[in-house]
Amino acid sequence: MRHNRRDFLRLLGLTVGATLAGCGSSGGGGTGFAPGLSPVPNAYQFVPLVNSGNVLPRRRKILAQGTDDGKLPFIGAVMVNDRRNVCFHAHDEAGLKGVYQLLYDGDGDTDDVKAVMEEGQTLPDGTLVGDISVGDINNSNDCAFIVTNTEGYESMQYSDGGEPFERFFTPYDDL
C-alpha cells in the first residue's frame, strides 16, 4: 500500500476530528487530553531503514561511529520521494563520503543499498569527485548534486532516472 501527502492529510483530519469529537465527553475510561476515547494512532510510523555499521556496495560498511577528526556516519540531509526512494549521505569505514539510496516498503523492509555517487569516483565528464553537497531526488529518480572536484572546482551534476551523471552547469556558465 502506498502512502502520500494526500493520505497523510486524510489521516490527520480523521485524527483531529476524532479528538475534537471526544473533547466534551465525560465518560469513563481513558486518560490524557481526551478522556473517554481509545488511543488514536498518529500519522507517523518510524522504522529504521539503515544503521551505522551496515554494509554498503562493494562490501564496505558505513562508519560505525564518529571519529576524532569529526567524521560522522551520516552526514547531510536525507531525501525521500513519494515512491519510497531514500537518498542519504554517509561516510564509509575508510572515511570517504558517498551518496547512497535504497527503496523501502511500509513495513520498513528495504532493498540493498546502492551507491549513487562516491568520493574518488570519476564521472563521465572526467570530474574526479572530491566532495558532494546536498542535492535532491524526485519521483522519477532524477537527481542532482553540487560536486566539488579534487582541485576545488564545482559543478552541478545531473542524472536522468538513474542514468550516468552529466555536468549540468559550472560557475560562470550562461543560463
Disulfide bonds with the S-S distance in Angstrom:
none
